[in-house]
Structure formats: C-alpha cells, structure tokens
Amino acid sequence: MSKQFQKVISPHKFIPAIIENEINFEEKWANNKPWVFSNLSHIAYFQHDKISGFMEKLGTIKTIFYDHKGAQAYLALWEDKAVLVFRGTQSVEYPKKKRKKLSYYHKTLIKFFIKLPINPFSLLFLSNDVIADLKFIHRPFNNMKKAGVHSGFLEETEKLWDKISEDIDQHASAIPVWVTGHSLGGAMATLAGMKRSFEAVTTFGEPRVGRKINLAFQAKNHTRYVNGDDPVTKLPPKFFSYYKHHGDKIRITDSDGSTSAIYDHSIIYYSENLNF
C-alpha cells in the first residue's frame, strides 16, 4: 500500500484509527494497550477542541490540557485510570505564534558536531519543538552527576511539570497513571518517568534522551517502540557516549518487513503496525 508523506509531517490532518473506526476503547485497552497509546499520541497533535471531542468518544470523565511556550500535553482521566500524553515535534505550530530564533551557540555546535546536510546558520526562525530538538547540550538531571539528559527535552518537560504533578495529585492519586508520547513527546514521557513513579512509560519513535537514565528512573517500566528504520530513534548522535537509549526496545515493521527512513517515523504508521 502506498504511503503518504503528509502522514509524517501533518498527523493532525488524519483522524486517528481508534476514532475513525469507532473502536471499543475498553476492549482495546484490555487487549492491546500499545495500539491505544499510539492513538492517544496521535491525538496529541490536534487542537484542544478536537482532542476534547475525541476523548469524550473514548469515555473520559475529564481531559486537562497543558500548553506553555510551545510545550504541550494532556492528561486523560477515566474512573479507573489516567494517561498522560506528551505531544511530539510539530514543525508548524497553530495558531501561529512568534517563531524562536536558534542561538549562535547552538548553530555552531550543530555545525561542528552534528554536521547537518544544511548550513545551520541559514536556520532563522523555527518552531519551539524544533528548537527543543536542536538544544542537544547535555546536562545533569536533578544535580545527579552521572545521570545526564538532553537540555532541550528537559526544558520542554519542565515548562509543564509543576502543573502536571499538581493535577495528578488532585485528580489521579488513587488510580494508576500511564505516560506516553511520540518523537519529542516520547522523550518528554521518559523524563516524566524520571520525575515520578508511573504505572508504565510507553514511547514511539523516541530520540535518545541521555545517559544513566536508570539511576533516576522511577516508573515501573519503560517500553520503547521503534518502527522500521525510524531515523529519529538514532538521534542525537552517540558522540562522547552522552546519549544512549533507555527502556525495553520493541521493533515493529510493516507486514511485508519493509522499512523506510522517510515514512517510518510517522505516528500513524506506528499505529498501523501495532494494530493486531
């Protein structure tokens, strides 16, 4: 089946399968949680009013949104469970916001260490998410010398964390809470698992977050899905051993075993390959 590049860069233009096909949520939750999490991660790319409508169809009693300086997430609450979902990288934000400018310092590091196939000094204004992805400077986590993380991913998580933690205490202290996310959202989900004990962290197309993450990780477990030849899972580069993956890796592919560095990062194709 032919694939669409639009599904890679604009997932918000496609209705998630769990909504479009009117899937029985509780049945899927019981039998295929990873597929449910991939759909919830897809839903994170939509605007708040759309997300609210989708989550009502999935039986939530409340959905709380977090949106601060470009970082976004939502907390979906049912009577017996909750899921915290972080939004992944969105190259174009809506409604249109003032674009941030990549600093000279980061452009220089990108030029000499990452060596992108384009001149980073030509990158003038970028979305907040892209800026966060490019801030790959390594920094200690909670003053732990051995556990270090990607500064851009940590900054995005910390923009939202106080309110998220407060809401979990208020609305979900008596029920299990899962955390999920795709791409940048997957990195933020892992960092959330370092900040608090959750039932589980499940990520899709997650980039490398740092090193010695296990020293600070508090969630009960972390499953990291990699679809085919997803290039984002190979970033940032492993120079100086600062960046390594955490969690139990599960690799999935198209039914014919084919891979594509162009299409495999799409959360929509993750969802398709998990629908069994």
The 8 nearest C-alpha neighbors of each residue, nearest first, counted from 0:
[[1, 2, 3, 253, 255, 254, 257, 268],
 [2, 0, 3, 4, 262, 6, 268, 253],
 [3, 1, 0, 4, 262, 6, 5, 268],
 [2, 4, 5, 6, 1, 7, 262, 8],
 [3, 5, 7, 6, 262, 2, 8, 261],
 [4, 6, 3, 7, 8, 9, 10, 12],
 [7, 5, 10, 4, 9, 3, 8, 265],
 [6, 8, 265, 4, 5, 9, 262, 10],
 [7, 9, 5, 6, 10, 4, 265, 90],
 [8, 10, 5, 11, 6, 12, 7, 13],
 [11, 9, 6, 12, 13, 8, 7, 44],
 [12, 10, 45, 44, 9, 13, 14, 42],
 [11, 13, 10, 9, 14, 6, 5, 45],
 [14, 12, 11, 10, 15, 6, 9, 267],
 [13, 15, 19, 16, 12, 18, 11, 42],
 [16, 14, 18, 17, 38, 19, 13, 41],
 [17, 15, 19, 18, 20, 14, 38, 21],
 [16, 18, 22, 15, 20, 19, 21, 38],
 [19, 17, 21, 16, 15, 20, 22, 53],
 [18, 20, 16, 21, 17, 14, 15, 22],
 [19, 21, 22, 18, 16, 17, 15, 23],
 [22, 20, 18, 19, 17, 23, 16, 24],
 [21, 23, 17, 20, 24, 18, 27, 16],
 [22, 24, 26, 25, 27, 21, 57, 17],
 [23, 25, 27, 26, 22, 57, 28, 17],
 [26, 24, 28, 27, 23, 29, 57, 30],
 [25, 27, 29, 28, 24, 23, 30, 31],
 [28, 26, 30, 24, 31, 29, 25, 23],
 [29, 27, 25, 32, 26, 30, 31, 24],
 [28, 30, 26, 27, 31, 25, 32, 24],
 [31, 29, 27, 28, 26, 32, 25, 33],
 [32, 30, 27, 33, 34, 28, 29, 35],
 [31, 33, 28, 35, 34, 36, 30, 27],
 [34, 32, 36, 35, 31, 37, 273, 201],
 [33, 35, 37, 273, 32, 36, 31, 270],
 [36, 34, 32, 38, 33, 37, 39, 28],
 [37, 35, 39, 33, 38, 34, 40, 32],
 [36, 38, 40, 34, 270, 35, 39, 33],
 [39, 37, 41, 35, 40, 36, 15, 42],
 [38, 40, 42, 36, 41, 37, 35, 43],
 [41, 39, 37, 180, 43, 38, 42, 181],
 [42, 40, 38, 39, 43, 44, 266, 37],
 [41, 43, 39, 44, 40, 45, 38, 50],
 [44, 42, 86, 40, 41, 45, 39, 85],
 [45, 43, 11, 42, 41, 86, 10, 46],
 [46, 44, 11, 43, 42, 50, 49, 47],
 [47, 45, 49, 48, 50, 44, 43, 93],
 [46, 48, 50, 49, 51, 45, 64, 43],
 [49, 47, 51, 50, 46, 52, 45, 53],
 [48, 50, 52, 51, 47, 46, 45, 53],
 [51, 49, 47, 53, 52, 48, 54, 45],
 [50, 52, 48, 54, 49, 53, 47, 55],
 [53, 51, 49, 55, 50, 54, 48, 56],
 [52, 54, 50, 56, 51, 55, 49, 57],
 [53, 55, 57, 51, 56, 52, 59, 50],
 [54, 56, 58, 52, 57, 59, 53, 51],
 [57, 55, 53, 54, 58, 52, 18, 59],
 [58, 56, 54, 55, 59, 24, 53, 18],
 [57, 59, 55, 56, 54, 60, 77, 24],
 [58, 60, 77, 55, 61, 76, 54, 57],
 [59, 61, 77, 76, 58, 78, 62, 55],
 [62, 60, 76, 59, 75, 63, 77, 55],
 [61, 63, 75, 74, 76, 64, 73, 51],
 [64, 62, 74, 73, 61, 75, 65, 76],
 [65, 63, 73, 72, 74, 66, 62, 47],
 [64, 66, 72, 71, 73, 159, 67, 63],
 [67, 65, 71, 70, 69, 64, 72, 68],
 [66, 68, 70, 69, 158, 65, 71, 159],
 [67, 69, 70, 66, 127, 158, 71, 155],
 [68, 70, 127, 67, 71, 66, 128, 92],
 [71, 69, 67, 155, 66, 68, 158, 72],
 [72, 70, 66, 65, 86, 85, 69, 67],
 [73, 71, 85, 65, 84, 86, 64, 66],
 [72, 74, 64, 84, 63, 65, 83, 75],
 [73, 75, 83, 63, 62, 82, 84, 76],
 [76, 74, 62, 82, 81, 61, 83, 73],
 [77, 75, 81, 61, 59, 60, 62, 80],
 [76, 78, 59, 80, 60, 79, 81, 75],
 [77, 79, 80, 76, 60, 59, 174, 81],
 [80, 78, 77, 174, 81, 175, 76, 173],
 [81, 79, 174, 77, 175, 176, 78, 76],
 [82, 80, 76, 176, 75, 77, 177, 175],
 [81, 83, 177, 75, 176, 178, 74, 84],
 [82, 84, 74, 178, 73, 177, 179, 75],
 [85, 83, 179, 73, 72, 180, 178, 40],
 [86, 84, 72, 184, 180, 71, 188, 87],
 [87, 85, 184, 43, 72, 71, 44, 180],
 [86, 88, 184, 183, 182, 181, 89, 85],
 [89, 87, 128, 183, 90, 182, 129, 86],
 [88, 90, 91, 128, 92, 87, 126, 129],
 [89, 91, 126, 129, 88, 92, 128, 125],
 [92, 90, 89, 126, 93, 95, 125, 128],
 [91, 93, 95, 94, 89, 90, 126, 96],
 [94, 92, 95, 91, 96, 46, 89, 45],
 [93, 95, 92, 96, 46, 91, 97, 69],
 [96, 94, 93, 92, 97, 91, 98, 126],
 [97, 95, 98, 94, 92, 93, 126, 69],
 [96, 98, 99, 95, 126, 124, 125, 127],
 [97, 99, 124, 126, 125, 96, 100, 127],
 [100, 98, 124, 125, 127, 126, 97, 101],
 [99, 101, 124, 123, 102, 125, 98, 130],
 [100, 102, 130, 99, 123, 103, 105, 106],
 [101, 103, 104, 105, 100, 106, 107, 99],
 [102, 104, 106, 105, 107, 101, 120, 108],
 [105, 103, 107, 102, 106, 108, 101, 109],
 [104, 106, 108, 107, 102, 103, 109, 134],
 [105, 107, 103, 109, 119, 108, 104, 110],
 [108, 106, 110, 104, 105, 109, 103, 111],
 [109, 107, 105, 111, 110, 106, 112, 104],
 [110, 108, 113, 106, 107, 112, 111, 114],
 [109, 111, 114, 107, 108, 112, 106, 113],
 [110, 112, 108, 109, 114, 113, 107, 106],
 [113, 111, 109, 114, 108, 110, 238, 107],
 [112, 114, 109, 115, 110, 111, 236, 108],
 [115, 113, 110, 112, 111, 109, 116, 117],
 [114, 116, 117, 113, 110, 118, 109, 119],
 [117, 115, 114, 118, 119, 110, 113, 109],
 [118, 116, 115, 119, 121, 114, 120, 110],
 [117, 119, 120, 121, 116, 115, 110, 122],
 [120, 118, 122, 121, 106, 117, 110, 109],
 [121, 119, 118, 122, 106, 123, 103, 107],
 [120, 122, 119, 118, 123, 117, 106, 124],
 [123, 121, 119, 120, 124, 101, 125, 118],
 [122, 124, 100, 121, 125, 101, 120, 99],
 [123, 125, 100, 98, 99, 122, 101, 126],
 [126, 124, 98, 99, 129, 100, 130, 127],
 [125, 127, 129, 128, 98, 90, 91, 99],
 [126, 128, 130, 69, 129, 131, 99, 125],
 [129, 127, 131, 88, 130, 126, 89, 132],
 [128, 130, 132, 131, 126, 127, 125, 90],
 [129, 131, 127, 133, 128, 132, 134, 125],
 [132, 130, 151, 128, 134, 129, 133, 152],
 [133, 131, 129, 130, 134, 151, 128, 135],
 [132, 134, 130, 135, 131, 129, 151, 105],
 [135, 133, 151, 131, 132, 136, 150, 130],
 [134, 136, 149, 133, 150, 151, 137, 132],
 [137, 135, 150, 134, 149, 138, 151, 148],
 [136, 138, 149, 148, 150, 147, 135, 241],
 [139, 137, 147, 148, 150, 140, 149, 136],
 [140, 138, 147, 142, 143, 144, 146, 148],
 [139, 141, 147, 142, 143, 146, 148, 138],
 [142, 140, 143, 139, 146, 144, 215, 147],
 [141, 143, 140, 139, 144, 146, 138, 147],
 [144, 142, 140, 141, 146, 139, 145, 147],
 [143, 145, 139, 146, 142, 147, 140, 141],
 [144, 146, 143, 147, 211, 139, 210, 214],
 [145, 147, 211, 143, 212, 140, 210, 144],
 [148, 146, 139, 138, 140, 209, 210, 137],
 [147, 149, 209, 137, 138, 208, 150, 140],
 [148, 150, 137, 135, 152, 208, 151, 209],
 [151, 149, 153, 136, 152, 137, 138, 135],
 [150, 152, 131, 134, 154, 153, 149, 132],
 [153, 151, 155, 154, 149, 150, 131, 187],
 [152, 154, 150, 156, 151, 155, 157, 149],
 [153, 155, 151, 157, 156, 152, 150, 158],
 [156, 154, 152, 158, 153, 157, 70, 151],
 [157, 155, 153, 158, 154, 187, 159, 160],
 [156, 158, 160, 154, 159, 155, 153, 161],
 [159, 157, 155, 156, 160, 154, 67, 70],
 [160, 158, 157, 156, 162, 161, 163, 65],
 [159, 161, 157, 163, 162, 164, 156, 158],
 [160, 162, 164, 163, 159, 165, 157, 158],
 [161, 163, 165, 164, 160, 159, 166, 65],
 [164, 162, 160, 166, 165, 161, 167, 159],
 [163, 165, 167, 161, 162, 166, 160, 168],
 [164, 166, 162, 168, 163, 167, 161, 169],
 [167, 165, 169, 163, 168, 164, 170, 162],
 [166, 168, 171, 164, 170, 169, 165, 172],
 [169, 167, 172, 165, 166, 170, 171, 164],
 [168, 170, 166, 167, 171, 165, 172, 164],
 [169, 171, 167, 166, 168, 172, 76, 173],
 [172, 170, 167, 174, 173, 168, 169, 81],
 [171, 173, 168, 174, 167, 170, 169, 175],
 [174, 172, 171, 175, 170, 79, 168, 80],
 [173, 175, 80, 171, 79, 172, 176, 81],
 [176, 174, 80, 198, 81, 177, 173, 197],
 [177, 175, 81, 82, 198, 197, 80, 174],
 [176, 178, 82, 199, 198, 197, 200, 83],
 [179, 177, 83, 200, 82, 188, 84, 199],
 [178, 180, 201, 84, 202, 188, 200, 36],
 [179, 181, 185, 184, 85, 40, 202, 84],
 [180, 182, 185, 203, 184, 87, 204, 202],
 [181, 183, 205, 204, 87, 185, 184, 88],
 [184, 182, 87, 186, 88, 185, 181, 187],
 [185, 183, 87, 180, 85, 86, 181, 187],
 [184, 186, 180, 181, 202, 205, 188, 182],
 [185, 187, 183, 189, 188, 184, 205, 208],
 [186, 188, 184, 190, 185, 189, 156, 191],
 [189, 187, 185, 191, 186, 190, 179, 178],
 [190, 188, 192, 186, 191, 187, 185, 193],
 [189, 191, 193, 187, 192, 188, 186, 194],
 [192, 190, 188, 194, 193, 189, 187, 195],
 [193, 191, 218, 189, 190, 194, 195, 217],
 [194, 192, 216, 190, 217, 191, 215, 195],
 [193, 195, 191, 192, 190, 217, 196, 216],
 [196, 194, 192, 217, 193, 197, 191, 218],
 [195, 197, 218, 217, 192, 219, 198, 194],
 [198, 196, 218, 199, 176, 177, 219, 195],
 [197, 199, 177, 176, 219, 175, 218, 196],
 [198, 200, 220, 177, 197, 219, 218, 221],
 [199, 201, 221, 178, 179, 177, 220, 222],
 [202, 200, 222, 179, 221, 223, 178, 199],
 [203, 201, 185, 223, 180, 179, 181, 224],
 [202, 204, 181, 224, 205, 185, 223, 225],
 [205, 203, 182, 225, 232, 181, 264, 231],
 [204, 206, 182, 185, 203, 232, 186, 202],
 [207, 205, 232, 234, 231, 208, 186, 233],
 [206, 208, 244, 243, 242, 234, 209, 235],
 [207, 209, 148, 149, 186, 206, 242, 244],
 [210, 208, 148, 242, 147, 243, 149, 241],
 [209, 211, 212, 243, 242, 147, 241, 146],
 [212, 210, 146, 213, 214, 145, 147, 209],
 [213, 211, 210, 214, 215, 146, 216, 245],
 [212, 214, 216, 211, 215, 245, 146, 210],
 [215, 213, 212, 211, 216, 146, 145, 193],
 [214, 216, 193, 213, 212, 217, 146, 194],
 [217, 215, 193, 213, 192, 214, 212, 218],
 [216, 218, 196, 193, 192, 195, 215, 219],
 [219, 217, 196, 197, 192, 220, 199, 216],
 [218, 220, 199, 198, 197, 217, 196, 221],
 [221, 219, 199, 218, 200, 222, 246, 198],
 [220, 222, 200, 246, 201, 199, 247, 223],
 [223, 221, 247, 201, 246, 248, 200, 202],
 [222, 224, 248, 202, 247, 201, 246, 249],
 [225, 223, 249, 203, 250, 248, 202, 204],
 [226, 224, 250, 204, 251, 249, 203, 227],
 [225, 227, 251, 252, 263, 229, 250, 269],
 [226, 228, 258, 252, 229, 263, 251, 225],
 [227, 229, 260, 258, 259, 230, 263, 226],
 [228, 230, 263, 264, 260, 231, 227, 226],
 [231, 229, 232, 233, 260, 228, 264, 234],
 [232, 230, 233, 234, 206, 229, 204, 205],
 [231, 233, 206, 205, 230, 234, 204, 229],
 [234, 232, 231, 230, 235, 206, 236, 207],
 [235, 233, 236, 206, 231, 232, 207, 230],
 [234, 236, 207, 233, 237, 242, 206, 135],
 [237, 235, 234, 238, 233, 242, 113, 207],
 [236, 238, 242, 240, 241, 239, 235, 243],
 [239, 237, 240, 236, 241, 242, 112, 235],
 [238, 240, 241, 237, 242, 236, 137, 243],
 [241, 239, 237, 238, 242, 243, 210, 236],
 [242, 240, 239, 210, 209, 237, 238, 243],
 [241, 243, 209, 237, 210, 240, 207, 208],
 [242, 244, 210, 207, 209, 241, 245, 237],
 [245, 243, 207, 208, 246, 242, 209, 210],
 [244, 246, 212, 243, 247, 213, 221, 207],
 [247, 245, 221, 222, 223, 248, 244, 220],
 [248, 246, 222, 223, 221, 249, 245, 220],
 [247, 249, 223, 224, 222, 246, 250, 225],
 [250, 248, 224, 223, 225, 247, 251, 222],
 [249, 251, 225, 224, 226, 248, 227, 252],
 [252, 250, 226, 227, 225, 249, 272, 224],
 [253, 251, 227, 256, 226, 254, 272, 258],
 [252, 254, 256, 255, 257, 272, 258, 251],
 [253, 255, 256, 252, 272, 257, 251, 271],
 [256, 254, 253, 257, 252, 258, 0, 272],
 [257, 255, 253, 252, 254, 258, 227, 251],
 [256, 258, 255, 253, 252, 259, 227, 254],
 [259, 257, 227, 228, 256, 252, 263, 260],
 [258, 260, 261, 262, 263, 228, 227, 257],
 [259, 261, 228, 229, 230, 263, 262, 258],
 [260, 262, 259, 263, 264, 4, 229, 7],
 [263, 261, 259, 264, 260, 265, 7, 4],
 [262, 264, 229, 259, 265, 226, 260, 227],
 [265, 263, 229, 262, 204, 266, 7, 226],
 [264, 266, 7, 267, 268, 263, 262, 6],
 [267, 265, 269, 268, 41, 270, 264, 181],
 [268, 266, 270, 265, 269, 271, 6, 41],
 [269, 267, 271, 270, 265, 266, 272, 263],
 [270, 268, 266, 272, 267, 271, 226, 273],
 [269, 271, 267, 273, 268, 37, 272, 34],
 [272, 270, 268, 274, 273, 269, 267, 34],
 [271, 273, 269, 270, 274, 253, 268, 252],
 [274, 272, 270, 34, 271, 275, 269, 33],
 [275, 273, 271, 272, 34, 270, 31, 33],
 [274, 273, 272, 31, 34, 271, 30, 270]]
